[in-house]
Amino acid sequence: MRNLERDETKRNCPRLEEVQSRTNVAAEIVSQTRPGLPPAEYGTAVHENLKQQIRTLDDPNSKAEVSFLKGNEDGYGRQGTIRVDVYERIDAVTACVYDIKTGYSGLSPARMREIAQNVGMLFGPIGRVIITEVRPMR
């Protein structure tokens, strides 16, 4: 696991700018149509709007708000799920995960490992999972 600069992420994750733009649109729509929402409800509304935008693309390699079963390497004890905000399958070795953040908290290394493991379970043997935070820019 290592940190990437934004330019390196953009080179490897072609939809980064599109996801950023769609997140900005979602945040603006929610702010205009539902002003004054508490932070948690605002975040949920932004995620829901973005999910609808991504789903209209009908692209099997790009999905939003997908839940994965949690589990260890042998699959034992699969209880609960983890939800990935937006993911994109680039090729046979790369997947990009765009984690939408509307509050102050960020991604912890433990959360990034959990996301990478679950995306790997979906795609099978995969060389790398690039996980990046996307925050609305106003």
The first five atom37 places (N, CA, C, CB, O) and aatype in JSON, in Angstrom:
{
  "aatype": [12, 1, 2, 10, 6, 1, 3, 6, 16, 11, 1, 2, 4, 14, 1, 10, 6, 6, 19, 5, 15, 1, 16, 2, 19, 0, 0, 6, 9, 19, 15, 5, 16, 1, 14, 7, 10, 14, 14, 0, 6, 18, 7, 16, 0, 19, 8, 6, 2, 10, 11, 5, 5, 9, 1, 16, 10, 3, 3, 14, 2, 15, 11, 0, 6, 19, 15, 13, 10, 11, 7, 2, 6, 3, 7, 18, 7, 1, 5, 7, 16, 9, 1, 19, 3, 19, 18, 6, 1, 9, 3, 0, 19, 16, 0, 4, 19, 18, 3, 9, 11, 16, 7, 18, 15, 7, 10, 15, 14, 0, 1, 12, 1, 6, 9, 0, 5, 2, 19, 7, 12, 10, 13, 7, 14, 9, 7, 1, 19, 9, 9, 16, 6, 19, 1, 14, 12, 1],
  "atom_mask": [
    [1, 1, 1, 1, 1],
    [1, 1, 1, 1, 1],
    [1, 1, 1, 1, 1],
    [1, 1, 1, 1, 1],
    [1, 1, 1, 1, 1],
    [1, 1, 1, 1, 1],
    [1, 1, 1, 1, 1],
    [1, 1, 1, 1, 1],
    [1, 1, 1, 1, 1],
    [1, 1, 1, 1, 1],
    [1, 1, 1, 1, 1],
    [1, 1, 1, 1, 1],
    [1, 1, 1, 1, 1],
    [1, 1, 1, 1, 1],
    [1, 1, 1, 1, 1],
    [1, 1, 1, 1, 1],
    [1, 1, 1, 1, 1],
    [1, 1, 1, 1, 1],
    [1, 1, 1, 1, 1],
    [1, 1, 1, 1, 1],
    [1, 1, 1, 1, 1],
    [1, 1, 1, 1, 1],
    [1, 1, 1, 1, 1],
    [1, 1, 1, 1, 1],
    [1, 1, 1, 1, 1],
    [1, 1, 1, 1, 1],
    [1, 1, 1, 1, 1],
    [1, 1, 1, 1, 1],
    [1, 1, 1, 1, 1],
    [1, 1, 1, 1, 1],
    [1, 1, 1, 1, 1],
    [1, 1, 1, 1, 1],
    [1, 1, 1, 1, 1],
    [1, 1, 1, 1, 1],
    [1, 1, 1, 1, 1],
    [1, 1, 1, 0, 1],
    [1, 1, 1, 1, 1],
    [1, 1, 1, 1, 1],
    [1, 1, 1, 1, 1],
    [1, 1, 1, 1, 1],
    [1, 1, 1, 1, 1],
    [1, 1, 1, 1, 1],
    [1, 1, 1, 0, 1],
    [1, 1, 1, 1, 1],
    [1, 1, 1, 1, 1],
    [1, 1, 1, 1, 1],
    [1, 1, 1, 1, 1],
    [1, 1, 1, 1, 1],
    [1, 1, 1, 1, 1],
    [1, 1, 1, 1, 1],
    [1, 1, 1, 1, 1],
    [1, 1, 1, 1, 1],
    [1, 1, 1, 1, 1],
    [1, 1, 1, 1, 1],
    [1, 1, 1, 1, 1],
    [1, 1, 1, 1, 1],
    [1, 1, 1, 1, 1],
    [1, 1, 1, 1, 1],
    [1, 1, 1, 1, 1],
    [1, 1, 1, 1, 1],
    [1, 1, 1, 1, 1],
    [1, 1, 1, 1, 1],
    [1, 1, 1, 1, 1],
    [1, 1, 1, 1, 1],
    [1, 1, 1, 1, 1],
    [1, 1, 1, 1, 1],
    [1, 1, 1, 1, 1],
    [1, 1, 1, 1, 1],
    [1, 1, 1, 1, 1],
    [1, 1, 1, 1, 1],
    [1, 1, 1, 0, 1],
    [1, 1, 1, 1, 1],
    [1, 1, 1, 1, 1],
    [1, 1, 1, 1, 1],
    [1, 1, 1, 0, 1],
    [1, 1, 1, 1, 1],
    [1, 1, 1, 0, 1],
    [1, 1, 1, 1, 1],
    [1, 1, 1, 1, 1],
    [1, 1, 1, 0, 1],
    [1, 1, 1, 1, 1],
    [1, 1, 1, 1, 1],
    [1, 1, 1, 1, 1],
    [1, 1, 1, 1, 1],
    [1, 1, 1, 1, 1],
    [1, 1, 1, 1, 1],
    [1, 1, 1, 1, 1],
    [1, 1, 1, 1, 1],
    [1, 1, 1, 1, 1],
    [1, 1, 1, 1, 1],
    [1, 1, 1, 1, 1],
    [1, 1, 1, 1, 1],
    [1, 1, 1, 1, 1],
    [1, 1, 1, 1, 1],
    [1, 1, 1, 1, 1],
    [1, 1, 1, 1, 1],
    [1, 1, 1, 1, 1],
    [1, 1, 1, 1, 1],
    [1, 1, 1, 1, 1],
    [1, 1, 1, 1, 1],
    [1, 1, 1, 1, 1],
    [1, 1, 1, 1, 1],
    [1, 1, 1, 0, 1],
    [1, 1, 1, 1, 1],
    [1, 1, 1, 1, 1],
    [1, 1, 1, 0, 1],
    [1, 1, 1, 1, 1],
    [1, 1, 1, 1, 1],
    [1, 1, 1, 1, 1],
    [1, 1, 1, 1, 1],
    [1, 1, 1, 1, 1],
    [1, 1, 1, 1, 1],
    [1, 1, 1, 1, 1],
    [1, 1, 1, 1, 1],
    [1, 1, 1, 1, 1],
    [1, 1, 1, 1, 1],
    [1, 1, 1, 1, 1],
    [1, 1, 1, 1, 1],
    [1, 1, 1, 1, 1],
    [1, 1, 1, 0, 1],
    [1, 1, 1, 1, 1],
    [1, 1, 1, 1, 1],
    [1, 1, 1, 1, 1],
    [1, 1, 1, 0, 1],
    [1, 1, 1, 1, 1],
    [1, 1, 1, 1, 1],
    [1, 1, 1, 0, 1],
    [1, 1, 1, 1, 1],
    [1, 1, 1, 1, 1],
    [1, 1, 1, 1, 1],
    [1, 1, 1, 1, 1],
    [1, 1, 1, 1, 1],
    [1, 1, 1, 1, 1],
    [1, 1, 1, 1, 1],
    [1, 1, 1, 1, 1],
    [1, 1, 1, 1, 1],
    [1, 1, 1, 1, 1],
    [1, 1, 1, 1, 1]
  ],
  "atom_positions": [
    [[0.85, -1.16, 0.0], [0.0, 0.0, 0.0], [0.9, 1.23, 0.0], [-0.97, 0.0, 1.22], [1.89, 1.29, 0.73]],
    [[0.54, 2.22, -0.84], [1.28, 3.48, -0.86], [0.36, 4.6, -1.32], [2.52, 3.37, -1.79], [-0.68, 4.36, -1.94]],
    [[0.76, 5.82, -1.01], [-0.01, 6.99, -1.43], [0.39, 7.4, -2.83], [0.2, 8.14, -0.45], [1.56, 7.36, -3.2]],
    [[-0.61, 7.8, -3.61], [-0.36, 8.3, -4.96], [-0.64, 9.8, -5.0], [-1.24, 7.56, -6.0], [-1.51, 10.3, -4.29]],
    [[0.11, 10.5, -5.82], [-0.2, 11.9, -6.1], [-1.45, 11.95, -6.97], [1.01, 12.63, -6.79], [-1.76, 10.98, -7.66]],
    [[-2.15, 13.06, -6.94], [-3.4, 13.21, -7.7], [-3.17, 12.95, -9.2], [-4.0, 14.61, -7.49], [-4.0, 12.31, -9.84]],
    [[-2.07, 13.44, -9.75], [-1.8, 13.23, -11.18], [-1.63, 11.76, -11.52], [-0.54, 14.0, -11.6], [-2.1, 11.31, -12.56]],
    [[-0.97, 11.0, -10.65], [-0.8, 9.57, -10.88], [-2.14, 8.85, -10.79], [0.2, 8.97, -9.86], [-2.42, 7.94, -11.56]],
    [[-2.97, 9.28, -9.84], [-4.3, 8.7, -9.72], [-5.11, 8.99, -10.98], [-5.03, 9.25, -8.48], [-5.79, 8.1, -11.5]],
    [[-5.04, 10.22, -11.49], [-5.77, 10.59, -12.71], [-5.32, 9.76, -13.9], [-5.57, 12.08, -13.01], [-6.14, 9.37, -14.73]],
    [[-4.03, 9.48, -14.0], [-3.52, 8.67, -15.12], [-4.04, 7.23, -15.06], [-1.98, 8.66, -15.11], [-4.3, 6.62, -16.09]],
    [[-4.2, 6.71, -13.85], [-4.61, 5.33, -13.68], [-6.11, 5.13, -13.53], [-3.92, 4.75, -12.5], [-6.62, 4.03, -13.76]],
    [[-6.82, 6.17, -13.16], [-8.27, 6.1, -12.92], [-8.97, 7.11, -13.82], [-8.6, 6.37, -11.41], [-9.19, 8.25, -13.41]],
    [[-9.31, 6.71, -15.04], [-9.82, 7.66, -16.04], [-11.08, 8.41, -15.65], [-10.07, 6.93, -17.3], [-11.33, 9.5, -16.17]],
    [[-11.86, 7.86, -14.76], [-13.12, 8.54, -14.4], [-12.98, 9.46, -13.19], [-14.19, 7.52, -14.12], [-13.98, 9.98, -12.71]],
    [[-11.78, 9.68, -12.69], [-11.62, 10.51, -11.5], [-12.23, 11.9, -11.7], [-10.14, 10.64, -11.16], [-12.99, 12.35, -10.84]],
    [[-11.92, 12.55, -12.78], [-12.45, 13.91, -13.0], [-13.97, 13.88, -13.18], [-11.79, 14.55, -14.23], [-14.66, 14.79, -12.73]],
    [[-14.48, 12.85, -13.84], [-15.93, 12.72, -14.02], [-16.62, 12.5, -12.66], [-16.27, 11.56, -14.98], [-17.65, 13.11, -12.38]],
    [[-16.05, 11.62, -11.84], [-16.63, 11.38, -10.52], [-16.56, 12.65, -9.68], [-15.9, 10.21, -9.8], [-17.49, 12.96, -8.94]],
    [[-15.46, 13.39, -9.79], [-15.34, 14.66, -9.07], [-16.43, 15.63, -9.52], [-13.94, 15.29, -9.29], [-17.1, 16.25, -8.7]],
    [[-16.61, 15.74, -10.82], [-17.62, 16.65, -11.37], [-19.03, 16.23, -10.94], [-17.54, 16.69, -12.9], [-19.83, 17.07, -10.53]],
    [[-19.32, 14.96, -11.02], [-20.64, 14.46, -10.62], [-20.87, 14.65, -9.11], [-20.79, 12.97, -11.0], [-21.99, 14.93, -8.69]],
    [[-19.82, 14.5, -8.32], [-19.93, 14.73, -6.88], [-20.23, 16.2, -6.61], [-18.64, 14.3, -6.15], [-21.05, 16.53, -5.76]],
    [[-19.56, 17.09, -7.34], [-19.83, 18.53, -7.2], [-21.28, 18.84, -7.55], [-18.88, 19.34, -8.11], [-21.94, 19.6, -6.84]],
    [[-21.78, 18.25, -8.64], [-23.16, 18.47, -9.05], [-24.12, 17.95, -7.97], [-23.44, 17.77, -10.4], [-25.08, 18.63, -7.61]],
    [[-23.85, 16.75, -7.47], [-24.71, 16.17, -6.43], [-24.76, 17.07, -5.2], [-24.21, 14.77, -6.04], [-25.83, 17.31, -4.65]],
    [[-23.61, 17.56, -4.78], [-23.55, 18.43, -3.6], [-24.32, 19.73, -3.85], [-22.09, 18.74, -3.23], [-25.02, 20.22, -2.96]],
    [[-24.18, 20.28, -5.02], [-24.88, 21.52, -5.35], [-26.4, 21.31, -5.38], [-24.4, 22.07, -6.7], [-27.15, 22.12, -4.84]],
    [[-26.84, 20.24, -6.0], [-28.27, 19.93, -6.05], [-28.84, 19.76, -4.64], [-28.53, 18.65, -6.89], [-29.88, 20.32, -4.32]],
    [[-28.14, 18.99, -3.81], [-28.62, 18.75, -2.45], [-28.63, 20.07, -1.66], [-27.73, 17.7, -1.73], [-29.58, 20.34, -0.93]],
    [[-27.6, 20.87, -1.82], [-27.55, 22.15, -1.1], [-28.69, 23.08, -1.51], [-26.21, 22.83, -1.35], [-29.24, 23.8, -0.67]],
    [[-29.04, 23.07, -2.79], [-30.09, 23.95, -3.28], [-31.49, 23.43, -2.97], [-29.94, 24.14, -4.77], [-32.38, 24.21, -2.64]],
    [[-31.68, 22.13, -3.08], [-33.03, 21.58, -2.92], [-33.37, 21.22, -1.48], [-33.19, 20.37, -3.78], [-34.55, 21.11, -1.12]],
    [[-32.35, 21.02, -0.67], [-32.59, 20.61, 0.73], [-31.65, 21.38, 1.66], [-32.38, 19.07, 0.9], [-30.86, 20.77, 2.38]],
    [[-31.72, 22.71, 1.66], [-30.79, 23.49, 2.49], [-30.98, 23.2, 3.97], [-30.99, 24.99, 2.23], [-32.08, 22.9, 4.44]],
    [[-29.87, 23.3, 4.7], [-29.93, 23.15, 6.14], [-29.97, 21.73, 6.67], [0.0, 0.0, 0.0], [-30.22, 21.52, 7.86]],
    [[-29.71, 20.75, 5.82], [-29.7, 19.36, 6.3], [-28.58, 19.18, 7.33], [-29.52, 18.37, 5.12], [-27.5, 19.75, 7.18]],
    [[-28.83, 18.37, 8.36], [-27.72, 18.02, 9.26], [-26.64, 17.28, 8.45], [-28.23, 17.12, 10.46], [-26.94, 16.68, 7.42]],
    [[-25.38, 17.34, 8.9], [-24.27, 16.75, 8.13], [-24.48, 15.31, 7.67], [-23.04, 16.81, 8.94], [-24.19, 15.0, 6.51]],
    [[-24.96, 14.44, 8.53], [-25.13, 13.03, 8.14], [-26.19, 12.88, 7.05], [-25.52, 12.18, 9.36], [-26.0, 12.1, 6.12]],
    [[-27.28, 13.62, 7.15], [-28.33, 13.55, 6.12], [-27.86, 14.17, 4.82], [-29.6, 14.26, 6.61], [-28.19, 13.69, 3.74]],
    [[-27.08, 15.23, 4.91], [-26.5, 15.85, 3.72], [-25.62, 14.84, 2.99], [-25.67, 17.12, 4.1], [-25.74, 14.66, 1.78]],
    [[-24.74, 14.17, 3.73], [-23.85, 13.17, 3.13], [-24.62, 12.05, 2.46], [0.0, 0.0, 0.0], [-24.28, 11.62, 1.36]],
    [[-25.66, 11.57, 3.13], [-26.49, 10.5, 2.56], [-27.16, 10.97, 1.28], [-27.55, 10.03, 3.57], [-27.22, 10.23, 0.3]],
    [[-27.66, 12.2, 1.27], [-28.34, 12.74, 0.09], [-27.37, 12.92, -1.07], [-29.01, 14.07, 0.42], [-27.73, 12.65, -2.22]],
    [[-26.15, 13.36, -0.8], [-25.14, 13.5, -1.86], [-24.81, 12.13, -2.44], [-23.85, 14.18, -1.31], [-24.75, 11.98, -3.66]],
    [[-24.61, 11.13, -1.58], [-24.31, 9.77, -2.04], [-25.46, 9.23, -2.9], [-24.06, 8.83, -0.84], [-25.22, 8.62, -3.94]],
    [[-26.69, 9.45, -2.48], [-27.85, 8.96, -3.22], [-27.94, 9.62, -4.6], [-29.14, 9.21, -2.43], [-28.2, 8.94, -5.59]],
    [[-27.73, 10.92, -4.66], [-27.78, 11.62, -5.94], [-26.68, 11.11, -6.87], [-27.64, 13.15, -5.74], [-26.93, 10.85, -8.05]],
    [[-25.49, 10.96, -6.34], [-24.37, 10.46, -7.15], [-24.65, 9.04, -7.64], [-23.06, 10.49, -6.35], [-24.35, 8.71, -8.79]],
    [[-25.21, 8.22, -6.78], [-25.56, 6.84, -7.18], [-26.49, 6.87, -8.39], [-26.23, 6.08, -6.0], [-26.28, 6.13, -9.35]],
    [[-27.5, 7.71, -8.34], [-28.44, 7.8, -9.47], [-27.73, 8.25, -10.74], [-29.59, 8.75, -9.14], [-28.01, 7.73, -11.82]],
    [[-26.83, 9.21, -10.62], [-26.08, 9.67, -11.79], [-25.25, 8.54, -12.41], [-25.16, 10.84, -11.4], [-25.25, 8.35, -13.62]],
    [[-24.54, 7.8, -11.56], [-23.67, 6.71, -12.05], [-24.51, 5.59, -12.65], [-22.78, 6.16, -10.9], [-24.14, 5.02, -13.67]],
    [[-25.61, 5.26, -12.02], [-26.45, 4.17, -12.54], [-27.03, 4.5, -13.91], [-27.59, 3.88, -11.56], [-27.26, 3.59, -14.71]],
    [[-27.28, 5.77, -14.21], [-27.81, 6.11, -15.53], [-26.8, 5.86, -16.64], [-28.24, 7.57, -15.55], [-27.18, 5.77, -17.81]],
    [[-25.52, 5.74, -16.29], [-24.49, 5.44, -17.29], [-24.64, 4.02, -17.82], [-23.09, 5.64, -16.7], [-24.24, 3.73, -18.95]],
    [[-25.2, 3.13, -17.01], [-25.39, 1.73, -17.38], [-24.1, 1.1, -17.9], [-26.49, 1.6, -18.43], [-24.09, 0.44, -18.94]],
    [[-23.02, 1.33, -17.17], [-21.7, 0.81, -17.53], [-21.35, -0.32, -16.57], [-20.61, 1.94, -17.49], [-21.22, -0.08, -15.37]],
    [[-21.19, -1.55, -17.07], [-20.9, -2.67, -16.17], [-19.56, -2.54, -15.45], [-20.93, -3.96, -16.95], [-19.34, -3.21, -14.44]],
    [[-18.67, -1.68, -15.94], [-17.36, -1.5, -15.31], [-17.33, -0.33, -14.32], [-16.31, -1.29, -16.36], [-16.29, -0.07, -13.71]],
    [[-18.45, 0.36, -14.16], [-18.51, 1.48, -13.23], [-19.84, 1.4, -12.47], [-18.37, 2.85, -13.97], [-20.91, 1.5, -13.07]],
    [[-19.76, 1.24, -11.17], [-20.95, 1.07, -10.34], [-20.87, 1.98, -9.13], [-21.11, -0.41, -9.91], [-19.79, 2.42, -8.73]],
    [[-22.03, 2.26, -8.54], [-22.09, 3.11, -7.35], [-22.88, 2.43, -6.25], [-22.71, 4.47, -7.7], [-23.83, 1.69, -6.5]],
    [[-22.46, 2.72, -5.01], [-23.15, 2.22, -3.81], [-23.36, 0.71, -3.88], [-24.49, 2.93, -3.64], [-24.48, 0.22, -3.74]],
    [[-22.28, 0.0, -4.08], [-22.31, -1.46, -4.16], [-21.9, -2.02, -2.81], [-21.39, -2.0, -5.3], [-20.88, -1.62, -2.24]],
    [[-22.69, -2.94, -2.3], [-22.37, -3.58, -1.02], [-21.67, -4.91, -1.27], [-23.63, -3.79, -0.17], [-22.07, -5.68, -2.14]],
    [[-20.64, -5.15, -0.49], [-19.89, -6.4, -0.55], [-20.02, -7.1, 0.78], [-18.39, -6.14, -0.9], [-20.11, -6.46, 1.83]],
    [[-20.03, -8.42, 0.75], [-20.0, -9.18, 1.99], [-18.63, -9.06, 2.62], [-20.37, -10.66, 1.75], [-17.61, -9.19, 1.94]],
    [[-18.61, -8.81, 3.92], [-17.34, -8.81, 4.63], [-16.94, -10.26, 4.85], [-17.43, -8.04, 5.98], [-17.8, -11.14, 4.96]],
    [[-15.66, -10.51, 4.92], [-15.23, -11.87, 5.2], [-13.72, -11.94, 5.23], [0.0, 0.0, 0.0], [-13.04, -11.09, 4.65]],
    [[-13.19, -12.95, 5.89], [-11.75, -13.1, 5.88], [-11.35, -13.87, 4.63], [-11.25, -13.8, 7.16], [-12.19, -14.18, 3.79]],
    [[-10.07, -14.19, 4.51], [-9.56, -14.77, 3.28], [-10.24, -16.08, 2.89], [-8.09, -15.0, 3.4], [-10.43, -16.36, 1.7]],
    [[-10.61, -16.88, 3.87], [-11.23, -18.15, 3.52], [-12.75, -18.05, 3.39], [-10.88, -19.2, 4.55], [-13.42, -19.05, 3.13]],
    [[-13.29, -16.85, 3.56], [-14.72, -16.65, 3.39], [-15.55, -17.04, 4.59], [0.0, 0.0, 0.0], [-16.77, -16.93, 4.55]],
    [[-14.92, -17.5, 5.65], [-15.66, -17.93, 6.84], [-16.28, -16.73, 7.57], [-14.73, -18.72, 7.79], [-15.64, -15.68, 7.68]],
    [[-17.51, -16.88, 8.06], [-18.13, -15.85, 8.88], [-18.58, -14.62, 8.12], [0.0, 0.0, 0.0], [-18.43, -13.5, 8.61]],
    [[-19.11, -14.81, 6.94], [-19.54, -13.67, 6.12], [-20.8, -13.03, 6.69], [-19.78, -14.12, 4.68], [-21.92, -13.34, 6.27]],
    [[-20.62, -12.12, 7.64], [-21.75, -11.4, 8.2], [-21.52, -9.91, 7.93], [-21.91, -11.68, 9.73], [-20.39, -9.43, 7.96]],
    [[-22.61, -9.19, 7.67], [-22.49, -7.76, 7.43], [-21.99, -7.46, 6.03], [0.0, 0.0, 0.0], [-21.61, -8.37, 5.29]],
    [[-21.98, -6.24, 5.7], [-21.49, -5.82, 4.4], [-20.66, -4.56, 4.53], [-22.65, -5.61, 3.42], [-20.7, -3.88, 5.56]],
    [[-19.92, -4.25, 3.5], [-19.25, -2.96, 3.38], [-19.71, -2.36, 2.06], [-17.68, -3.1, 3.46], [-19.84, -3.07, 1.06]],
    [[-19.96, -1.07, 2.07], [-20.44, -0.42, 0.86], [-19.34, 0.43, 0.25], [-21.68, 0.45, 1.16], [-18.66, 1.19, 0.94]],
    [[-19.17, 0.29, -1.06], [-18.2, 1.08, -1.82], [-19.0, 2.14, -2.57], [-17.35, 0.18, -2.81], [-19.99, 1.83, -3.23]],
    [[-18.56, 3.39, -2.45], [-19.31, 4.49, -3.05], [-19.35, 4.4, -4.58], [-18.7, 5.83, -2.64], [-20.43, 4.29, -5.16]],
    [[-18.2, 4.43, -5.23], [-18.13, 4.29, -6.69], [-16.89, 3.46, -7.01], [-18.08, 5.7, -7.41], [-15.81, 3.74, -6.5]],
    [[-17.06, 2.45, -7.85], [-15.88, 1.72, -8.29], [-15.89, 1.6, -9.81], [-15.82, 0.32, -7.64], [-16.93, 1.65, -10.46]],
    [[-14.69, 1.44, -10.33], [-14.49, 1.35, -11.77], [-13.46, 0.27, -12.04], [-14.03, 2.72, -12.37], [-12.35, 0.3, -11.51]],
    [[-13.83, -0.68, -12.87], [-12.88, -1.73, -13.29], [-12.15, -1.19, -14.51], [-13.62, -3.1, -13.62], [-12.77, -0.93, -15.55]],
    [[-10.86, -1.02, -14.41], [-10.07, -0.44, -15.49], [-9.67, -1.51, -16.5], [-8.82, 0.27, -14.93], [-9.91, -1.37, -17.7]],
    [[-9.06, -2.58, -16.0], [-8.6, -3.67, -16.85], [-8.43, -4.91, -15.97], [-7.25, -3.31, -17.58], [-8.94, -4.94, -14.85]],
    [[-7.74, -5.9, -16.48], [-7.6, -7.16, -15.74], [-6.81, -7.02, -14.45], [-6.93, -8.19, -16.62], [-6.92, -7.87, -13.57]],
    [[-6.03, -5.96, -14.32], [-5.2, -5.83, -13.12], [-5.54, -4.64, -12.24], [-3.77, -5.73, -13.52], [-5.01, -4.55, -11.13]],
    [[-6.4, -3.73, -12.66], [-6.62, -2.5, -11.91], [-8.1, -2.2, -11.7], [-5.97, -1.35, -12.61], [-8.91, -2.31, -12.63]],
    [[-8.43, -1.83, -10.48], [-9.76, -1.28, -10.16], [-9.54, 0.01, -9.38], [-10.63, -2.31, -9.33], [-8.6, 0.11, -8.59]],
    [[-10.41, 0.98, -9.6], [-10.35, 2.25, -8.87], [-11.6, 2.38, -8.02], [-10.22, 3.45, -9.84], [-12.71, 2.08, -8.48]],
    [[-11.42, 2.83, -6.8], [-12.53, 3.06, -5.89], [-12.5, 4.53, -5.51], [-12.44, 2.13, -4.62], [-11.48, 5.06, -5.07]],
    [[-13.63, 5.18, -5.69], [-13.78, 6.59, -5.37], [-14.64, 6.68, -4.11], [-14.41, 7.41, -6.57], [-15.83, 6.38, -4.16]],
    [[-14.04, 7.07, -3.01], [-14.74, 7.14, -1.73], [-15.17, 8.59, -1.51], [-13.84, 6.63, -0.56], [-14.34, 9.47, -1.31]],
    [[-16.47, 8.82, -1.53], [-17.02, 10.17, -1.44], [-17.06, 10.58, 0.03], [-18.43, 10.24, -2.08], [-17.6, 9.87, 0.87]],
    [[-16.5, 11.75, 0.32], [-16.44, 12.27, 1.68], [-17.07, 13.66, 1.69], [-14.97, 12.32, 2.2], [-16.68, 14.54, 0.93]],
    [[-18.06, 13.84, 2.57], [-18.7, 15.15, 2.7], [-18.42, 15.78, 4.07], [-20.2, 15.04, 2.48], [-18.77, 16.93, 4.3]],
    [[-17.81, 15.03, 4.95], [-17.5, 15.53, 6.29], [-16.0, 15.69, 6.47], [0.0, 0.0, 0.0], [-15.25, 15.81, 5.5]],
    [[-15.58, 15.69, 7.72], [-14.17, 15.93, 8.04], [-13.33, 14.67, 8.09], [-14.07, 16.63, 9.35], [-12.12, 14.73, 7.89]],
    [[-13.94, 13.52, 8.35], [-13.15, 12.3, 8.5], [-12.64, 11.82, 7.14], [-13.98, 11.2, 9.18], [-13.24, 12.09, 6.1]],
    [[-11.53, 11.11, 7.19], [-10.94, 10.57, 5.98], [-10.86, 9.06, 6.04], [0.0, 0.0, 0.0], [-11.4, 8.44, 6.95]],
    [[-10.21, 8.49, 5.07], [-10.03, 7.05, 5.0], [-8.87, 6.61, 5.89], [-9.8, 6.59, 3.56], [-7.78, 7.18, 5.81]],
    [[-9.11, 5.63, 6.71], [-8.02, 5.07, 7.52], [-7.35, 3.95, 6.72], [-8.56, 4.53, 8.9], [-7.96, 3.39, 5.8]],
    [[-6.11, 3.62, 7.06], [-5.46, 2.48, 6.39], [-6.26, 1.19, 6.55], [-4.06, 2.29, 6.94], [-6.32, 0.39, 5.61]],
    [[-6.87, 0.97, 7.71], [-7.66, -0.24, 7.92], [-8.86, -0.27, 6.99], [-8.12, -0.33, 9.39], [-9.18, -1.32, 6.43]],
    [[-9.53, 0.86, 6.82], [-10.69, 0.92, 5.91], [-10.24, 0.7, 4.47], [-11.42, 2.29, 6.05], [-10.93, 0.02, 3.71]],
    [[-9.11, 1.26, 4.09], [-8.61, 1.06, 2.72], [-8.31, -0.41, 2.46], [-7.35, 1.92, 2.47], [-8.62, -0.94, 1.4]],
    [[-7.7, -1.08, 3.45], [-7.41, -2.52, 3.29], [-8.72, -3.3, 3.15], [-6.6, -3.05, 4.51], [-8.81, -4.19, 2.31]],
    [[-9.72, -2.96, 3.97], [-11.0, -3.66, 3.91], [-11.66, -3.47, 2.54], [-11.93, -3.14, 5.03], [-12.18, -4.42, 1.97]],
    [[-11.62, -2.25, 2.02], [-12.19, -1.99, 0.69], [-11.43, -2.79, -0.36], [-12.14, -0.48, 0.36], [-12.05, -3.45, -1.19]],
    [[-10.1, -2.74, -0.33], [-9.29, -3.45, -1.33], [-9.55, -4.95, -1.29], [-7.8, -3.17, -1.1], [-9.67, -5.59, -2.34]],
    [[-9.64, -5.52, -0.1], [-9.9, -6.96, 0.01], [-11.25, -7.32, -0.58], [-9.84, -7.4, 1.48], [-11.36, -8.32, -1.29]],
    [[-12.26, -6.52, -0.32], [-13.6, -6.83, -0.8], [-13.74, -6.61, -2.3], [-14.63, -5.99, -0.07], [-14.43, -7.37, -2.97]],
    [[-13.09, -5.6, -2.84], [-13.09, -5.4, -4.28], [-12.34, -6.55, -4.94], [-12.46, -4.03, -4.66], [-12.75, -7.03, -5.99]],
    [[-11.25, -7.0, -4.33], [-10.51, -8.14, -4.84], [-11.34, -9.41, -4.84], [0.0, 0.0, 0.0], [-11.21, -10.24, -5.74]],
    [[-12.2, -9.56, -3.84], [-13.09, -10.73, -3.8], [-14.08, -10.7, -4.96], [-13.84, -10.79, -2.46], [-14.44, -11.74, -5.51]],
    [[-14.51, -9.51, -5.34], [-15.44, -9.37, -6.46], [-14.77, -9.71, -7.79], [-16.02, -7.95, -6.51], [-15.32, -10.45, -8.6]],
    [[-13.58, -9.17, -8.0], [-12.92, -9.29, -9.29], [-11.98, -10.47, -9.4], [-12.17, -8.05, -9.58], [-11.49, -10.76, -10.49]],
    [[-11.73, -11.17, -8.32], [-10.77, -12.27, -8.37], [-9.36, -11.73, -8.31], [0.0, 0.0, 0.0], [-9.14, -10.63, -7.78]],
    [[-8.4, -12.46, -8.84], [-7.02, -12.0, -8.75], [-6.88, -10.65, -9.47], [-6.05, -13.04, -9.37], [-7.07, -10.56, -10.68]],
    [[-6.54, -9.64, -8.72], [-6.38, -8.3, -9.28], [-5.08, -7.74, -8.75], [-7.6, -7.37, -8.93], [-4.75, -7.89, -7.58]],
    [[-4.34, -7.09, -9.62], [-3.01, -6.59, -9.25], [-3.04, -5.4, -8.32], [0.0, 0.0, 0.0], [-2.23, -5.31, -7.4]],
    [[-3.98, -4.48, -8.55], [-4.01, -3.3, -7.68], [-5.4, -2.69, -7.62], [-3.02, -2.27, -8.17], [-6.18, -2.72, -8.57]],
    [[-5.66, -2.15, -6.45], [-6.89, -1.41, -6.2], [-6.46, -0.02, -5.77], [-7.82, -2.12, -5.12], [-5.78, 0.14, -4.75]],
    [[-6.85, 0.98, -6.53], [-6.53, 2.36, -6.2], [-7.75, 2.97, -5.53], [-6.11, 3.18, -7.49], [-8.84, 2.99, -6.1]],
    [[-7.56, 3.47, -4.33], [-8.66, 4.03, -3.55], [-8.35, 5.51, -3.33], [-8.85, 3.28, -2.18], [-7.28, 5.87, -2.85]],
    [[-9.3, 6.36, -3.7], [-9.08, 7.79, -3.53], [-10.32, 8.46, -2.95], [-8.71, 8.44, -4.87], [-11.45, 8.09, -3.27]],
    [[-10.1, 9.44, -2.12], [-11.19, 10.23, -1.58], [-11.6, 11.27, -2.62], [-10.77, 10.9, -0.24], [-10.76, 11.84, -3.31]],
    [[-12.9, 11.5, -2.7], [-13.43, 12.56, -3.55], [-14.34, 13.4, -2.67], [-14.2, 11.99, -4.8], [-15.29, 12.9, -2.07]],
    [[-14.04, 14.69, -2.6], [-14.82, 15.63, -1.78], [-15.44, 16.68, -2.68], [-13.94, 16.29, -0.68], [-14.8, 17.15, -3.61]],
    [[-16.7, 17.05, -2.39], [-17.33, 18.11, -3.19], [-16.5, 19.4, -3.09], [-18.8, 18.36, -2.72], [-16.03, 19.77, -2.02]],
    [[-16.35, 20.05, -4.23], [-15.66, 21.34, -4.28], [-16.69, 22.4, -4.62], [-14.47, 21.34, -5.33], [-17.36, 22.31, -5.66]],
    [[-16.83, 23.38, -3.78], [-17.79, 24.44, -4.05], [-17.09, 25.73, -4.26], [-18.79, 24.57, -2.92], [-17.73, 26.75, -4.51]]
  ]
}
